[in-house]
Every structure is written in C-alpha cells, then in structure tokens.
C-alpha cells in the first residue's frame, strides 16, 4: 500500500458480456477495421465495439429528445433483454443458418 498523496484510489469497472449475431460480411469488416484502428492485441474488438455502441446510443438518445414519447409496444413483454433471451437462435437476416464467425470475440 502506497502512502503517496498522489495515488488515486483503484476503481473496479464491472463489465457485461453482449452476444450479437452479425452477417459474415459485417463480421469480417468489423474485425479488420477494429484491428487496424486498435491493434491486433487482446481487447481490440471490445474497444471498437464499445466505441461503436457508445456513438450509436448517443445518436439515438439525442434524436429521442426531439421526438414525442412513443406509445406502449403491443408486445406483452416489451423488455428487449427478455425478448432476446426468448429467441437465442434468431438472427437479423431471418434465416436459420448460423452466420457467426468461428473466430472468438474478445
């Protein structure tokens, strides 16, 4: 333990895991660009994903402020997390084939 007055306290950031389904083309493009920007080391895909998701959220949050609130969804279960858990095999293209990459996502 350091007694230096200039040492900042350690903070622990809890990380969540997000599983997404992408087309093979988008997966390849994302991986290539992420590694070219953030390097080929561990965590480069996560850094790129955090950057992309942060920008996406900021853009949608800003546009949401300009719009009146939407009516309640007709789904009896409108929680997106619950809906995603109910359909683990669903992919955006609407096909049943697995379009995920065999490469691990970090």
SERO-4910 file (N, C-alpha, C, O; in steps of 0.05 Angstrom, whole numbers):
BEGIN
 pado doro    nc1    nc2    nc3   cac1   cac2   cac3    cc1    cc2    cc3    oc1    oc2    oc3
  Unk    A     17    -24      0      0      0      0     18     25      0     36     27     16
  Unk    A     13     43    -18     29     67    -20     17     89     -2     -7     92      1
  Unk    A     35    104      9     27    127     26     28    153     11     24    175     23
  Unk    A     34    152    -14     36    177    -31      8    190    -33    -11    177    -38
  Unk    A      7    216    -29    -18    230    -31    -28    233    -60    -51    241    -65
  Unk    A    -11    225    -79    -18    229   -108    -29    203   -120    -36    203   -144
  Unk    A    -31    182   -105    -41    157   -116    -71    158   -115    -83    162    -94
  Unk    A    -84    153   -137   -113    152   -138   -123    125   -129   -109    105   -132
  Unk    A   -147    125   -117   -159    100   -109   -166     83   -133   -174     94   -154
  Unk    A   -163     57   -130   -170     39   -152   -200     37   -153   -214     36   -133
  Unk    A   -210     38   -178   -239     34   -182   -243      9   -199   -228      5   -218
  Unk    A   -262     -6   -193   -268    -30   -208   -292    -24   -226   -313    -16   -216
  Unk    A   -288    -29   -251   -310    -25   -271   -321    -53   -277   -306    -70   -287
  Unk    A   -346    -56   -272   -359    -82   -279   -365    -83   -308   -376    -64   -320
  Unk    A   -358   -105   -321   -362   -108   -349   -384   -128   -355   -387   -148   -340
  Unk    A   -400   -123   -375   -421   -141   -383   -413   -155   -409   -397   -144   -424
  Unk    A   -425   -177   -414   -420   -192   -439   -444   -189   -457   -467   -192   -448
  Unk    A   -440   -182   -483   -462   -179   -501   -457   -197   -525   -436   -195   -539
  Unk    A   -475   -215   -530   -473   -233   -553   -490   -222   -575   -514   -218   -571
  Unk    A   -478   -219   -599   -493   -208   -621   -490   -227   -645   -470   -241   -647
  Unk    A   -509   -226   -663   -507   -241   -688   -503   -222   -711   -518   -203   -715
  Unk    A   -482   -227   -727   -475   -210   -749   -473   -226   -775   -468   -250   -773
  Unk    A   -478   -214   -797   -472   -228   -822   -442   -232   -825   -427   -218   -812
  Unk    A   -434   -252   -840   -406   -258   -843   -391   -233   -855   -368   -228   -847
  Unk    A   -404   -219   -873   -391   -196   -885   -387   -174   -864   -365   -162   -863
  Unk    A   -407   -168   -848   -404   -147   -828   -384   -155   -806   -368   -139   -797
  Unk    A   -384   -181   -799   -364   -191   -780   -336   -187   -790   -318   -178   -776
  Unk    A   -331   -195   -815   -305   -192   -827   -296   -162   -829   -274   -155   -822
  Unk    A   -314   -145   -837   -308   -116   -839   -302   -104   -812   -282    -90   -809
  Unk    A   -319   -111   -792   -314   -100   -765   -288   -109   -754   -273    -93   -744
  Unk    A   -282   -135   -756   -257   -146   -745   -232   -133   -759   -213   -125   -745
  Unk    A   -233   -130   -785   -210   -119   -799   -206    -89   -791   -184    -81   -786
  Unk    A   -228    -74   -791   -225    -46   -783   -218    -42   -754   -202    -25   -748
  Unk    A   -230    -58   -737   -224    -56   -708   -194    -61   -703   -181    -47   -688
  Unk    A   -183    -82   -716   -155    -88   -711   -137    -68   -724   -115    -63   -714
  Unk    A   -145    -56   -747   -128    -36   -759   -128    -10   -743   -108      4   -743
  Unk    A   -150     -4   -729   -151     20   -713   -140     16   -685   -124     32   -675
  Unk    A   -147     -6   -671   -140    -11   -644   -117    -31   -640   -109    -36   -617
  Unk    A   -107    -41   -661    -84    -60   -659    -94    -89   -659   -118    -95   -658
  Unk    A    -74   -107   -660    -81   -135   -662    -79   -150   -636    -80   -174   -635
  Unk    A    -77   -135   -614    -75   -147   -588   -102   -153   -576   -123   -148   -587
  Unk    A   -101   -166   -552   -125   -173   -538   -142   -148   -531   -131   -128   -521
  Unk    A   -168   -149   -535   -185   -127   -527   -191   -108   -549   -208    -89   -546
  Unk    A   -179   -111   -573   -184    -91   -594   -212    -92   -604   -224    -71   -610
  Unk    A   -224   -116   -606   -252   -118   -615   -271   -105   -594   -290    -92   -601
  Unk    A   -265   -110   -569   -281    -98   -548   -280    -68   -548   -300    -54   -545
  Unk    A   -255    -57   -552   -253    -28   -553   -268    -16   -576   -282      4   -573
  Unk    A   -267    -29   -599   -281    -19   -623   -312    -22   -619   -327     -4   -626
  Unk    A   -320    -43   -606   -349    -47   -601   -359    -26   -581   -381    -15   -585
  Unk    A   -344    -21   -560   -352      0   -541   -354     27   -555   -373     42   -550
  Unk    A   -334     33   -571   -335     59   -586   -360     60   -604   -374     81   -604
  Unk    A   -365     39   -619   -388     39   -637   -414     41   -622   -432     56   -630
  Unk    A   -417     25   -601   -442     25   -586   -447     51   -571   -470     60   -569
  Unk    A   -425     63   -561   -428     89   -548   -438    110   -568   -456    125   -561
  Unk    A   -427    111   -592   -436    130   -612   -464    125   -620   -480    144   -624
  Unk    A   -472     99   -623   -499     92   -631   -519    102   -609   -539    114   -616
  Unk    A   -513     96   -584   -530    105   -562   -533    135   -561   -555    145   -558
  Unk    A   -510    149   -563   -511    178   -562   -528    190   -584   -544    208   -580
  Unk    A   -526    179   -608   -542    188   -631   -572    183   -627   -588    201   -632
  Unk    A   -579    160   -617   -607    154   -612   -618    168   -588   -642    176   -588
  Unk    A   -602    172   -568   -611    188   -544   -616    217   -552   -636    229   -543
  Unk    A   -599    228   -569   -603    256   -578   -628    258   -596   -643    277   -593
  Unk    A   -633    239   -613   -657    240   -630   -682    235   -614   -704    245   -621
  Unk    A   -680    219   -593   -703    213   -576   -713    238   -562   -737    241   -556
  Unk    A   -695    256   -555   -703    281   -542   -719    299   -560   -735    315   -550
  Unk    A   -716    296   -586   -730    313   -605   -758    302   -612   -773    315   -625
  Unk    A   -764    277   -604   -789    264   -612   -807    261   -588   -798    258   -565
  Unk    A   -833    262   -592   -852    256   -570   -850    227   -563   -841    211   -579
  Unk    A   -857    219   -538   -855    191   -530   -873    173   -547   -895    181   -554
  Unk    A   -863    149   -553   -878    130   -569   -898    116   -551   -895    114   -527
  Unk    A   -919    107   -564   -940     91   -550   -928     65   -540   -908     56   -551
  Unk    A   -940     54   -520   -930     28   -510   -931      7   -532   -949      7   -549
  Unk    A   -911    -10   -532   -910    -32   -552   -933    -51   -548   -942    -55   -526
  Unk    A   -941    -64   -570   -963    -83   -568   -954   -109   -556   -970   -126   -549
  Unk    A   -927   -114   -554   -917   -139   -543   -924   -139   -513   -923   -119   -499
  Unk    A   -933   -163   -504   -938   -165   -476   -913   -164   -459   -914   -157   -436
  Unk    A   -890   -171   -472   -865   -169   -458   -847   -150   -474   -833   -159   -493
  Unk    A   -846   -125   -467   -832   -106   -483   -803   -101   -474   -790    -84   -485
  Unk    A   -793   -117   -455   -766   -115   -446   -748   -128   -467   -750   -152   -471
  Unk    A   -729   -113   -479   -713   -124   -501   -695   -146   -491   -689   -165   -507
  Unk    A   -686   -146   -467   -669   -167   -456   -684   -193   -454   -675   -214   -462
  Unk    A   -709   -191   -444   -725   -215   -442   -732   -226   -469   -732   -250   -473
  Unk    A   -738   -209   -488   -744   -218   -515   -721   -232   -528   -724   -252   -541
  Unk    A   -696   -221   -524   -672   -233   -535   -667   -261   -523   -659   -279   -536
  Unk    A   -672   -263   -497   -668   -289   -483   -688   -310   -492   -681   -333   -492
  Unk    A   -711   -301   -501   -732   -320   -510   -725   -330   -538   -734   -352   -545
  Unk    A   -709   -315   -554   -703   -323   -581   -672   -325   -585   -662   -309   -601
  Unk    A   -658   -343   -572   -629   -344   -575   -620   -351   -603   -597   -345   -610
  Unk    A   -636   -365   -619   -628   -373   -646   -635   -353   -667   -628   -357   -691
  Unk    A   -649   -332   -660   -657   -312   -680   -634   -296   -690   -617   -287   -674
  Unk    A   -632   -292   -716   -612   -275   -727   -625   -254   -745   -648   -259   -755
  Unk    A   -612   -232   -749   -625   -209   -763   -633   -215   -792   -652   -202   -802
  Unk    A   -620   -234   -805   -626   -238   -834   -652   -254   -837   -663   -255   -859
  Unk    A   -662   -266   -815   -687   -281   -817   -683   -309   -826   -702   -324   -829
  Unk    A   -658   -318   -830   -653   -346   -838   -645   -361   -813   -637   -350   -793
  Unk    A   -646   -388   -815   -639   -405   -793   -610   -413   -793   -601   -425   -773
  Unk    A   -595   -407   -814   -567   -415   -814   -551   -397   -795   -558   -375   -789
  Unk    A   -529   -408   -785   -512   -394   -767   -492   -377   -783   -475   -388   -796
  Unk    A   -495   -351   -781   -478   -333   -797   -454   -322   -780   -440   -305   -789
  Unk    A   -451   -332   -756   -429   -322   -738   -403   -332   -748   -401   -353   -762
  Unk    A   -382   -319   -740   -355   -327   -747   -345   -348   -727   -354   -349   -705
  Unk    A   -327   -364   -736   -315   -383   -718   -293   -371   -702   -282   -384   -684
  Unk    A   -286   -346   -707   -265   -332   -692   -277   -323   -666   -299   -314   -664
  Unk    A   -261   -325   -644   -271   -316   -618   -273   -286   -617   -257   -272   -629
  Unk    A   -293   -276   -603   -297   -247   -599   -287   -240   -572   -294   -252   -552
  Unk    A   -269   -220   -571   -259   -211   -545   -272   -186   -535   -265   -176   -514
***
